[in-house]
Amino acid sequence: MTEYYIPAGAGESEYIEKRSQFIGRVRPVESEEEARAFIAEMKKTHYDARHNCWCYLLKNGVERYSDDGEPQGTAGLPMLEVFRREGVTELVCVVTRYFGGVLLGAGGLFRAYTKTAKDALDAAGVAVVRRWEETEFTCSYAAAEPLKREIAAFDGVVTDTLYAADVTVKALVPEEKSAAFAARILDLSAGTAEVRTVGESFRAVRVR
């Protein structure tokens, strides 16, 4: 099964260290052309900044980074390592630094660029791209919340809850877990809530 993690959207962050201002931006991209276009845009926007350090990662394995004049290994690569550790791809990150007049040293730069990149990703959120089964089940009001908690236990996501005489819960569940999920819901509801598959899709869904 193909599954990978991407930014859920655009994210921005700001960090101040000894009067130096670090501005981080994360964007989802699908190609090197998109990534380089965004880097060029940020360099144009922040033409007066001392540094515009960047990195990007694509699911085809391409990884690039630049320290843009900072000491080697203190900016671009640490930023790239943030996204490797988080397991995300298909993204570009640019961290702009306005120099505050105080040298931070290699350790200080490493921490500043790492934190700014991570904060920008946190602001963007993370989505998983995979094949989902679109499911729904109907249950009593009393059973709704306990059964909805099972969706998260199977790495699923609630997409809608409809309230009428009973409650209808709609959810996306990973394809390979749908059978076990259906069996679990049927068991917990003592046979009263039957999971129905109403479709399937391959798409990004925010998970954090």
C-alpha distance (Angstrom), angle and dihedral (degrees) to the residues before:
residue distance angle dihedral
M1 . . .
T2 3.79 . .
E3 3.79 113.2 .
Y4 3.77 132.0 157.4
Y5 3.81 140.0 158.9
I6 3.81 126.6 -120.6
P7 3.82 137.3 170.1
A8 3.80 109.5 -77.6
G9 3.80 89.5 -138.1
A10 3.79 142.2 -43.1
G11 3.80 118.1 -32.2
E12 3.80 134.0 -170.7
S13 3.80 134.8 -173.1
E14 3.78 140.5 175.2
Y15 3.78 130.3 -152.2
I16 3.79 130.1 -179.5
E17 3.80 121.2 -156.1
K18 3.82 121.1 172.2
R19 3.81 90.7 -24.7
S20 3.81 93.5 -51.4
Q21 3.80 110.8 123.6
F22 3.80 118.6 -145.0
I23 3.82 117.7 -166.2
G24 3.80 116.3 -169.7
R25 3.78 127.4 -163.8
V26 3.80 128.3 -177.4
R27 3.80 123.2 -170.4
P28 3.81 132.4 176.8
V29 3.81 112.4 -118.8
E30 3.80 136.2 175.2
S31 3.80 101.8 -158.0
E32 3.80 144.6 26.7
E33 3.80 88.2 -110.1
E34 3.80 91.1 59.2
A35 3.80 91.8 45.8
R36 3.80 94.5 49.5
A37 3.80 91.7 45.4
F38 3.81 90.1 55.8
I39 3.81 91.7 46.8
A40 3.81 89.6 51.5
E41 3.80 90.4 48.4
M42 3.81 91.9 52.8
K43 3.80 92.2 47.1
K44 3.80 89.0 52.4
T45 3.81 92.8 46.4
H46 3.81 92.6 47.7
Y47 3.81 98.4 34.9
D48 3.82 89.0 141.2
A49 3.81 95.0 56.1
R50 3.80 121.5 106.0
H51 3.83 93.3 -131.1
N52 3.81 138.9 12.8
C53 3.79 102.9 -171.1
W54 3.78 119.1 -174.4
C55 3.77 149.6 174.5
Y56 3.76 138.0 -179.2
L57 3.81 137.2 -168.0
L58 3.80 128.8 -163.8
K59 3.77 129.4 -167.0
N60 3.81 90.5 -119.5
G61 3.81 87.1 69.7
V62 3.81 99.5 -99.6
E63 3.82 113.0 142.1
R64 3.80 125.6 174.7
Y65 3.80 134.5 169.4
S66 3.80 142.4 170.6
D67 3.81 134.0 -159.9
D68 3.83 89.0 -158.0
G69 3.79 94.3 -148.9
E70 3.80 99.4 -34.4
P71 3.83 115.8 121.3
Q72 3.80 110.1 -73.1
G73 3.79 114.1 -85.3
T74 3.82 96.7 12.7
A75 3.82 101.7 97.7
G76 3.80 125.0 9.1
L77 3.79 98.4 39.9
P78 3.83 95.3 43.9
M79 3.82 88.0 51.0
L80 3.80 90.4 50.4
E81 3.81 90.4 49.8
V82 3.82 90.0 56.4
F83 3.79 90.9 61.4
R84 3.78 93.7 41.7
R85 3.81 89.7 54.9
E86 3.80 91.4 47.1
G87 3.80 89.9 50.2
V88 3.81 94.6 -128.2
T89 3.78 128.0 139.5
E90 3.80 140.9 170.0
L91 3.80 91.3 65.5
V92 3.77 145.0 115.6
C93 3.80 125.6 -153.3
V94 3.79 128.2 -167.4
V95 3.81 121.4 -173.6
T96 3.79 113.7 -166.7
R97 3.81 118.9 -158.3
Y98 3.77 125.3 -158.6
F99 3.79 104.4 -165.4
G100 3.79 114.6 -124.8
G101 3.78 98.4 -161.7
V102 3.82 97.2 -101.9
L103 3.81 121.5 99.6
L104 3.80 111.4 -127.2
G105 3.80 99.6 -164.2
A106 3.80 125.0 -134.1
G107 3.80 94.3 -69.1
G108 3.79 93.5 48.7
L109 3.79 92.4 48.9
F110 3.80 91.8 47.4
R111 3.82 91.6 53.2
A112 3.80 94.2 43.8
Y113 3.80 95.9 50.8
T114 3.80 92.3 42.3
K115 3.81 93.5 50.2
T116 3.80 94.3 44.6
A117 3.81 92.4 50.6
K118 3.82 92.7 46.5
D119 3.81 92.4 47.6
A120 3.81 90.6 50.6
L121 3.81 90.4 52.0
D122 3.80 91.0 47.9
A123 3.81 88.5 52.5
A124 3.81 90.6 50.5
G125 3.80 95.2 46.7
V126 3.80 125.7 -145.8
A127 3.80 128.5 -92.8
V128 3.79 129.2 -168.5
V129 3.79 119.1 -136.8
R130 3.80 112.2 -150.9
R131 3.77 144.0 119.8
W132 3.80 112.4 -74.6
E133 3.77 134.9 -169.0
E134 3.79 112.5 -136.5
T135 3.79 105.9 -136.4
E136 3.79 140.2 173.2
F137 3.78 138.5 -176.2
T138 3.79 135.9 -177.1
C139 3.78 122.5 -135.7
S140 3.79 143.5 153.0
Y141 3.79 122.1 -75.6
A142 3.82 90.1 -111.0
A143 3.78 92.6 53.9
A144 3.81 97.6 43.3
E145 3.81 101.2 86.8
P146 3.84 96.8 42.5
L147 3.81 90.5 48.7
K148 3.81 92.5 46.1
R149 3.80 89.0 56.8
E150 3.80 88.2 60.9
I151 3.80 89.9 62.2
A152 3.81 91.2 65.6
A153 3.81 89.9 45.2
F154 3.82 87.8 61.7
D155 3.84 92.4 45.9
G156 3.78 90.4 -105.2
V157 3.79 131.0 138.7
V158 3.81 128.7 -134.6
T159 3.81 109.0 -127.2
D160 3.80 100.9 177.9
T161 3.80 143.1 -5.2
L162 3.81 119.3 -154.6
Y163 3.80 120.1 -162.6
A164 3.81 120.2 -155.0
A165 3.81 130.5 119.3
D166 3.82 83.8 -34.6
V167 3.79 132.5 11.3
T168 3.80 121.8 -98.1
V169 3.79 114.5 -159.7
K170 3.80 120.4 -163.2
A171 3.79 119.9 -162.4
L172 3.78 145.2 166.1
V173 3.80 112.7 -128.3
P174 3.83 126.9 -175.8
E175 3.79 107.9 -97.4
E176 3.79 94.7 -122.9
K177 3.81 92.5 51.9
S178 3.79 99.5 44.8
A179 3.81 97.1 95.2
A180 3.82 93.1 50.1
F181 3.81 89.9 44.9
A182 3.80 92.2 52.7
A183 3.80 91.1 48.9
R184 3.81 91.4 49.3
I185 3.82 93.9 50.9
L186 3.81 91.4 47.3
D187 3.80 90.8 49.8
L188 3.82 96.4 46.8
S189 3.80 92.1 47.2
A190 3.83 92.0 49.0
G191 3.77 89.6 -118.5
T192 3.81 97.0 -51.4
A193 3.82 99.3 106.1
E194 3.78 115.8 57.2
V195 3.80 119.2 -172.3
R196 3.80 114.0 -130.5
T197 3.81 123.4 -161.2
V198 3.80 108.3 -139.2
G199 3.82 100.1 172.5
E200 3.77 146.6 -35.1
S201 3.79 136.0 -120.7
F202 3.80 143.0 177.7
R203 3.79 107.8 -136.0
A204 3.78 149.1 120.3
V205 3.78 118.7 -83.3
R206 3.79 123.2 -177.8
V207 3.78 112.4 -115.6
R208 3.83 102.4 170.5
